[in-house]
Structure formats: structure tokens, C-alpha cells
Amino acid sequence: MEGLAPSLLLCLELRMALERGDAPVVALRKMQPLLPLDLRFEVLQLLRHFEQHGHLEQFHIQLRASTKSSYRRELFQLVGQGLIGAPISAKLKELEAEIKTACEDEVEVFVAKLPLLAMLPVLLVQFPAFLLLLFGPILQELIRSFK
């Protein structure tokens, strides 16, 4: 599902950490081991860029070029605002709901394609094997009669 679930994980963990009273920087550092490798790398880049430069414009430009998911870009913009000191809890809840809806939509599309995908082995392997079993003896008798 092209990275929606990791974004949802980060959004959920960050929202819960903020509700517990953690600062966004502390929350991001605590949750790093829980994140998938690609997302963990992006979070580390975000924190390193913020600590070195104090602003995140260049990071967001790099993220736009490297990330396909609009939800992930929006999440990192929101996290960047939180690092600067803006309140982001309400926006995190909204984004979480959007990402959940997108995940459910992707699952529905995948489930709709599943019967066709399940029929491919039947069409490509089992049906030709059945034809060989059915017509094999007939062809063998035909070849034997021509000799």
C-alpha cells in the first residue's frame, strides 16, 4: 500500500505522545525504533536538519522530490510545524482520519482485484494441465494410429 500505513503509524504514535505531554522532538526520538526503515531515515533527516539549521524549508523541498505520498509530505510539514512550536494535535487527528480513509479505500480496491488475481494460477497452470490430461490420451492414440 505504497507507504500509507507507515505514515498512519507515525501520525498515531506522535498524536499519542503529544497527548501524554511529550515534546515533538522527544516523541520522534522515542518512536524511531518502531518505524519502518525508510520512514525512520526521513525522521532522522528531519531532526538532524532541524537541529542544524533551525528551519525546514530545504528538507521539505528534498522530501517533495523523493516522496510520492502526499500524506507523508503533509505529515512531515505538520511535524515540522510542531518542532517549531505550533500546536498540531487537532491537525494530527484530522490527518489521521484522512490517512485511515485512504488506507480503507486502497484495501477495498485491492480486495476488488483479488478474485481476478486468484484466478490467474488456475488459468495459467491448472487449465492447461487439465487440457493435457483430457486430450493427451486422444493425441497419443491418434499418433499411434498414423504409425
Buried (B, 14 or more C-beta within 10 A) or exposed (E): EEBBBBBBBBBBBBBEBBEEEBEBBEBBBEBBEEBEEEBBEBBBBBBEBBEEEEEBEEBBEBBEEEBEBEBBBBBBBBBBBBBEEEEBEEBBEEBBEBBBEBBEEBEEEEEEEEEEEEEEEEEEEEEEEEEEEEEEEEEEEEEEEEE
